[in-house]
Amino acid sequence: NAGVMQNPRHLVRRRGQEARLRCSPMKGHSHVYWYRQLPEEGLKFMVYLQKENIIDESGMPKERFSAEFPKEGPSILRIQQVVRGDSAAYFCASSRSDGAYGYTFGSGTRLTVV
Amino acid sequence: GEDVEQSLFLSVREGDSSVINCTYTDSSSTYLYWYKQEPGAGLQLLTYIFSNMDMKQDQRLTVLLNKKDKHLSLRIADTQTGDSAIYFCAENFSGNTGKLIFGQGTTLQVKP
């Protein structure tokens, strides 16, 4: 069981470029969550998805950020026209249903915008 | 409201017990969690407690929940240097959309 797989582990982008972060949930998990961790802070919820559905995107910035979880393939968090303030660690988590038995987190993607 | 508070730093000597505290605001949370984060790594689920429980013990870890005061604590017995990490408590927000609200994390430093 490979756990939650995120790639890339580290991503460097210049201001104005696009960043694509990928997350493959644990086998048997159909719920995916994205969180952002700014330096020296806790994790902040961004979005919750099930296959082909966005369930809760209350933590997503209104512009430049989007997420999807297609029927086939990993979940993608996309950040368009990145700015320095987007530099953070982005974590993906997955769960079987409503997460009652805990959420399994990936190792994160550390995005640096230069 | 959504708010989880933790103290930022705790230092203990190896072999002592560590107690990390957390307060939360959403009284209808069904589960509360403790996660451990080592430098440069993701979050590792340590334990969780259902809201109708007062205590849960798992080897060196003891979780105490005081629902009246909305207070959660994690006790680590016989703390080792390998326990040095950041510890996050999190609540499962009552909207039940799978949204976890995290505290800002407590850095545990274990001195030999």
Interface residues (C-beta under 8 A of the other chain):
Chain A: V4 H31 Y33 Y35 E41 G42 L43 K44 F45 Y48 I55 D56 S58 G59 F91 A93 S95 D98 G99 A100 Y101 G102 Y103 T104 F105 G106 S107 G108
Chain B: V4 T30 Y31 Y33 Y35 A41 G42 L43 Q44 L45 Y48 F88 A90 N92 G95 N96 T97 G98 K99 L100 I101 F102 G103 Q104 G105
